Amino acid sequence: MKNIALFGGSFDPPHLGHIKIVEALENLDFIDKIIIMPTYLNPFKSKFVADAALRLEWLKDIFQDDQNVEVSSFEVDQATKVPTIQTVKHLQQYYDVIYLVIGADNLASLEKWYKFDELKNLVKFIVVTREAVSIPDNYIKIEVDVPVSSTKLRESIDIKYLPPKIAQKIENYYKEHNVK
């Protein structure tokens, strides 16, 4: 039996909060593998700063030595917005149980996700704490306390919140391409 945690997102840019989430997921004894799934373009967004291929490459660099993590190119390969349910259905071919990792800030809009009523029957949710957002008891909760978001980093890049392995690459890219 293979139980996976699907951790998707824009990762624009990837930061230490993302790494801490992966570390917390690795501590859950019911997760056999973590699949990190960068989006080509988040279904709720209209643009990105770093293109999908670059974000995918960064994530592969960050997690290349972690045997419990696979960085998947599935959504990037589609070259369009991919609803979560499409990714889940793709992964169901290979895995028994899919735990979908979301930030607590997504709880308010979760029912607006494409085919949410179907999605909620296909996955078990793991909700990551975020600021002061309350998480209902019917969700698995993991606490991660890194006061950073990709949005804030795009506005003002701060190398101390970037993965040390490729922090300089990421900082240089956003300083060159940032649209404030």
N, C-alpha and C positions, 0 to 999 in steps of 0.2 A: 504493500500500500504506500502510495506516495502522496503526502500532503504538502502542498506548496502555499507559500505566502506570495501573492501577486502585489508588488509594490510599483505602481505606475505613477507617472507624473511627467511634467515638462523638464524638470531638472535643468532649469535655465536661469542660473547655473546650479550644478550640483554643489552641495555644501555639507558642513559638518553635521547638521541636523539629519540629513539623509543617511549619513554613515551611522549615527547614533540609533536611528530607527532600525537599520539592518542589524546592528549589534543586539538590540533589544529583541528582534525577531529570532535571532540565532539562539537566544536563551529560552525560547519557548520549546518545550520538549515534544510538542505535537506537530512541529514544522520540520519537514525533511529537507526542504530546499526553498530558497528565496529566489523569485524571478523578478528582476528589475526590468521594467518595461517603459522606456522613454517614449513619449508620444511623438508623432510626427508634428501634430499641432493639436493642442488641447481642444476638445470639442466646445469648450466655453470661451475660447480665446480666438482672436483674429490674426495674431502674428506672434513671432518669436524673435529673440535677438540672435542667439546662436542657432545655426541651422541644425536640423535633426541629426545629420550624419556626424557632426562635430560633438554634439551632446552624447550620442551613442559611443563614440570613440573615448570621450572623457570617462564615462561610466565604466567602460571595459578596462581602461587603465587603472582606475581607482580600485576595482574589485577583482582584478586578474588573479591575485594570489589567494582569494577566498574560495575554498572548495564548496562551500554551502550556497554560493551565489552564482546565478547565471544572469547575464545581461542579455536580454532578448531584443532582436531587431524587428520582431513581427510588426509592430505598429509603424515604425519608421519605414519599413519596406513597402507599406501600403501607400505611402506618399500622399496621404490625405488624413482628415480627422477620422479617428476610429473610436466608435462608442465602446465603452468598457465591456458590454455584453458580447460584442463580437470577439474581443480578445479572450474572454472567459470561455466562450464556446470553442474557440480554437484550442485552448489549453486543456479543455475537458477530454480531448482525444488522448492525452498523455498522462493525466493525473487524476487521482481519485477524489481528493477534496481540495477545494480552492478557498483559501482565506484571502479576502480582499482587504488590503491595507489602505485606509483613508485617514486624512487629517480630520480632527474634530471640527475644523472650520467648514468641512464639506457636509456635515450633518444637516444643516439648515436647507441645503438645496438638493439633497440626495434624491428626493422624490421627483425632481425635475430631470434626473438622468434618463437617457434614452432607455425605454423598456425596463424601468426600475422594478415594476411588479414581477417581471420574469427574472431579472437579475438577482433580486433578494432571495429567490428560491434556489439559485444555483451556487451561491457563495455564502461563506460565513464572514462577517465583518470583523476586522481588527481596527480599532480606532485609536489613533495616536493623539495624545493630549496636545492641545494648542491653546496658549494663553488661558483665558478663564472660561472656556467653553465647557459646559456641562455635558457629560457623556452618559446616556441612559444605561441602566444595568443590563439590558439585553444584548449589549455589545461587549466583546472582549476588548479590554483597554490596555494599552501600554503607555507608560509615562516616559517622555523624552523631554528634557529640559535644556534646549539649546535656543536661546533667544534670537533666532535668525529666520529669514524667509528669502526665497529667491527673488521675490519682488523688491524687498528692501536692498538686497545685494545689487540688483540691476540699477537701482537708483544711486547707490553709493557703494562701490565694491570695497570690501574690507578683507584683506588676505587672511586675517586670523580666523575667519569663518569658512575658509576654503580647504578642501582636502590637501594636506601637506604634499602628498606625492605629485600633484600637478597644479598646486596653487598658483605658481607663477604663470603658467600657461593660461589658466582661466583669468587671472587678474589682467594680464596683458590683452587678452581678447576683448574683455568688457571695457577696458579703458580705451581701446581703439574703436570699438563698435557701439558704445553705449549711446542710446538716444534718451536723454533725460527729459 
